[in-house]
Amino acid sequence: MSLKRILALASGGDGDPTALAFAAWLAGQHDAVVEVVPTYPDSAVDMIALGMALGATLSPQALGEVTAAERELQSRIEEVARRAADNADVVFGAGEGAPRLSVLNRGLRPALALSRHAALADLVVLAQESLQAEAGRELLAQALLTDRAPVLIARGNPDRLTGPVAIAWDGSPQAGRAVRAALPLLALSSAIHVLQCVTTLDQRAADPDVDLLNGYLRLHGVGTGVATLVEGHDEGAALIAAAEVSQAGLLVAGAWGHSRLRETVFGGATRSFLNRKDGPSLLLAH
């Protein structure tokens, strides 16, 4: 029960140090391999396509400037990745053996690269800061909804993953998949808190029995959770608040349990989870 292949998404922005620090830390804990997927846009291809659409051509000087800027972003990602690997005592660079962290070359468009590499990844890691940009939010949605990969949204310090962990449990398939993906992290935790929002809990759609969850956790040898019931019509806010009271460094939850359209229009717990810029890290699955 461990993580062996982890993807970390890096755009060359402010969130990269957090995402890569978490990924490298997890690699050290689980003797895993981390592959960093660069997600900055291919500006040269976009500009050429735009020029063709407008009947114009891109000058060699402009193309050279764009290419240089992309090389700068790649170098920035590699520098941050090397620093994260060093701090976690993880080998940096491609090769055999683990724990190891390497940076992939920017080839495919980010969405295609994510799908290709997520097929055999145990976890995708990105930073909360990445969600401030539309591109980051789209990659998160793709990882969860299209690639069906569990995603860790990193916040703060990875050492908090060894503290208490909270599980938002409603018995749904999404919550179950999140729990299964989180087992290696639950094994590292000092305590498990099972949170339920009784105001919105749907007893007919799924079986939210905490005893069933604890029986599953016990079979996997990660301990059992202490149930906490909360109230609030904003389910996500109520669960986040309860997780913070328990001092959880990680909240495990199903994402977009209702239809995507319904949650887009009416909100939903997932939106509340993602709108928070601080608090516990999130492990989400759909």
C-alpha positions in Angstrom: 0.0 0.0 0.0 2.1 2.8 -1.3 2.5 5.4 -4.0 4.9 4.4 -6.8 4.4 6.8 -9.7 3.4 10.4 -9.1 2.8 13.2 -11.5 3.4 16.8 -10.5 2.1 19.7 -12.7 4.3 22.7 -13.0 3.7 25.8 -15.1 6.7 27.9 -14.2 4.6 30.0 -11.8 4.4 30.7 -8.1 2.7 27.4 -7.2 5.6 25.2 -8.5 7.7 25.2 -5.3 4.7 23.9 -3.2 3.6 21.2 -5.8 7.1 19.9 -6.3 7.9 20.0 -2.5 4.9 17.8 -1.8 5.7 15.5 -4.7 9.3 15.1 -3.7 8.3 14.5 -0.1 5.9 11.8 -1.1 8.5 10.2 -3.3 10.8 10.0 -0.3 8.2 8.5 2.0 7.0 5.9 -0.5 10.2 5.2 -2.5 8.4 6.5 -5.5 9.2 8.1 -8.9 7.9 11.6 -9.6 7.6 12.9 -13.2 7.1 16.6 -13.5 4.8 17.6 -16.4 5.4 21.1 -17.7 2.1 22.8 -18.3 3.0 26.2 -19.7 1.3 27.0 -23.0 3.0 26.5 -26.3 3.0 30.1 -27.3 4.9 29.7 -30.5 2.4 27.2 -31.9 -0.5 29.5 -30.8 1.1 32.5 -32.5 1.8 30.7 -35.7 -1.8 29.4 -35.8 -3.1 32.9 -35.1 -1.0 34.3 -37.9 -2.2 31.7 -40.4 -5.8 32.5 -39.5 -5.2 36.2 -40.1 -3.1 35.6 -43.2 0.0 37.0 -41.6 3.4 35.4 -40.9 5.4 35.4 -37.7 8.8 37.0 -38.0 11.9 34.9 -37.1 12.7 37.5 -34.4 9.3 37.1 -32.7 9.5 33.4 -33.0 12.9 33.4 -31.4 11.7 35.5 -28.5 8.8 33.2 -27.8 11.1 30.1 -28.0 13.6 31.8 -25.6 10.8 32.6 -23.1 9.6 28.9 -23.2 13.2 27.8 -22.5 13.3 30.1 -19.6 10.1 28.6 -18.1 11.5 25.1 -18.6 14.7 26.0 -16.9 12.8 27.7 -14.0 10.8 24.5 -13.5 13.9 22.3 -13.6 15.6 24.6 -11.0 12.7 24.4 -8.6 12.4 20.6 -9.1 16.1 20.1 -8.4 15.8 22.2 -5.2 12.7 20.2 -4.1 14.5 16.9 -4.8 17.6 18.0 -2.8 15.4 19.1 0.2 13.6 15.7 0.3 16.9 13.7 -0.3 15.5 12.4 -3.5 17.6 11.7 -6.7 17.1 14.4 -9.4 17.0 13.5 -13.1 15.9 10.7 -15.3 17.1 7.2 -14.7 16.5 3.9 -12.9 15.7 3.5 -9.2 13.7 5.4 -6.6 13.1 7.7 -4.9 13.6 9.9 -7.9 12.2 13.1 -9.4 12.6 14.2 -13.0 11.2 16.9 -15.3 9.7 15.9 -18.6 10.4 17.9 -21.7 7.6 20.2 -22.9 6.4 18.4 -26.1 2.7 17.7 -26.2 0.1 20.2 -25.2 -0.5 20.1 -21.4 -3.9 18.4 -21.7 -2.6 15.7 -23.9 0.5 15.2 -21.8 -1.6 14.9 -18.7 -3.8 12.3 -20.2 -0.9 10.3 -21.5 1.0 10.2 -18.3 -2.0 10.0 -15.9 -3.1 6.6 -17.3 -0.6 4.8 -15.0 -0.1 7.4 -12.2 -1.1 6.7 -8.6 -1.5 10.4 -7.9 -1.5 13.8 -9.6 -0.1 16.8 -7.6 -0.7 20.4 -8.2 -0.6 23.5 -6.0 -3.5 25.6 -4.8 -1.9 28.6 -6.5 -2.3 26.9 -9.9 -6.1 27.1 -9.6 -6.0 30.9 -9.8 -5.5 30.5 -13.5 -8.1 29.1 -15.9 -5.6 26.7 -17.4 -4.9 25.2 -13.9 -8.6 24.8 -13.2 -9.2 23.1 -16.6 -6.3 20.7 -15.9 -7.8 19.9 -12.5 -11.2 19.2 -14.1 -9.6 17.0 -16.8 -7.6 15.0 -14.3 -10.6 14.3 -12.1 -13.4 14.0 -14.7 -11.8 12.7 -17.9 -8.7 10.9 -16.7 -10.3 9.8 -13.4 -7.0 10.3 -11.6 -6.9 11.2 -7.9 -5.5 14.7 -7.4 -3.7 16.1 -4.4 -4.1 19.9 -4.2 -1.1 20.9 -2.1 -1.3 23.7 0.5 1.3 24.7 3.0 4.0 22.3 4.2 4.1 18.6 3.2 5.1 17.6 6.8 1.4 18.3 7.8 0.5 15.1 6.0 1.8 13.1 9.0 -0.7 14.8 11.3 -4.5 14.3 11.5 -6.4 13.6 8.3 -10.1 14.3 7.8 -12.4 12.3 5.5 -15.6 13.8 4.1 -17.7 10.7 4.1 -21.2 10.5 2.4 -20.9 6.9 1.1 -20.8 8.0 -2.5 -18.7 6.3 -5.2 -16.7 9.5 -5.5 -15.9 9.5 -1.7 -15.1 5.8 -1.9 -12.6 6.3 -4.7 -11.0 9.2 -2.8 -10.6 7.0 0.3 -9.0 4.2 -1.7 -6.6 6.6 -3.4 -5.8 8.1 0.0 -4.8 4.9 1.8 -1.1 5.4 1.5 -1.5 8.9 3.0 -3.9 7.7 5.7 -1.2 5.2 6.8 1.1 8.1 7.5 -1.4 10.1 9.5 -1.5 10.4 13.3 -5.3 10.4 13.5 -8.3 10.0 11.2 -11.5 12.1 11.6 -14.6 11.2 9.6 -16.8 14.2 8.9 -20.4 14.2 7.8 -22.7 17.2 7.2 -26.1 16.0 8.4 -27.9 19.0 6.9 -27.1 17.8 3.3 -26.4 14.1 3.9 -28.5 12.0 1.4 -29.3 8.6 3.1 -31.1 7.4 0.0 -28.5 8.0 -2.7 -25.7 6.1 -0.8 -24.9 4.4 2.5 -23.0 6.9 4.6 -22.5 4.4 7.5 -19.2 5.3 9.3 -18.9 1.7 10.6 -18.6 0.4 7.0 -15.9 2.9 6.3 -14.0 2.1 9.5 -14.3 -1.6 8.7 -12.6 -1.0 5.3 -9.9 1.2 6.9 -9.3 -1.5 9.5 -8.8 -4.2 6.9 -6.1 -2.1 5.3 -4.4 -1.5 8.7 -4.6 2.3 8.7 -6.6 2.6 11.8 -10.2 3.8 12.2 -11.8 7.3 12.2 -13.6 9.2 14.8 -17.0 10.4 13.5 -17.9 14.1 13.7 -21.3 15.4 12.7 -21.6 19.0 11.5 -24.4 21.2 10.2 -24.7 23.8 7.6 -26.4 24.4 4.3 -23.0 25.2 2.8 -21.7 21.7 3.1 -18.2 22.4 1.8 -17.7 25.3 4.2 -19.0 23.3 7.2 -16.7 20.3 6.4 -13.6 22.6 5.9 -14.3 24.3 9.2 -14.6 20.9 11.0 -11.4 19.7 9.3 -9.6 22.8 10.6 -10.9 22.3 14.2 -9.4 18.8 14.1 -6.1 20.3 12.9 -6.2 18.1 9.8 -3.4 18.7 7.3 -5.4 16.8 4.6 -9.0 16.6 3.7 -10.0 13.5 1.6 -13.2 14.0 -0.4 -15.2 13.0 -3.5 -15.3 15.7 -6.1 -18.3 16.7 -8.1 -20.6 14.1 -6.7 -23.6 15.8 -8.4 -23.7 16.6 -12.1 -21.1 19.1 -13.2 -23.9 21.4 -14.5 -25.7 21.4 -11.3 -22.6 22.2 -9.3 -21.6 24.9 -11.7 -25.0 26.6 -11.2 -25.7 25.9 -7.6 -22.2 25.7 -6.1 -21.6 22.5 -4.2 -19.1 21.3 -1.7 -16.3 20.9 -4.3 -16.5 24.6 -5.1 -16.2 25.5 -1.5 -13.2 23.2 -1.1 -11.4 24.7 -4.1 -12.2 28.3 -3.3 -10.2 28.2 -0.1 -6.7 29.4 -0.6 -5.4 28.0 2.7 -6.4 25.3 5.2 -5.7 21.6 4.7 -4.5 20.1 1.5 -7.1 18.3 -0.5 -7.2 14.8 -1.9 -10.0 14.6 -4.4 -11.4 11.9 -6.7 -14.4 11.6 -8.9 
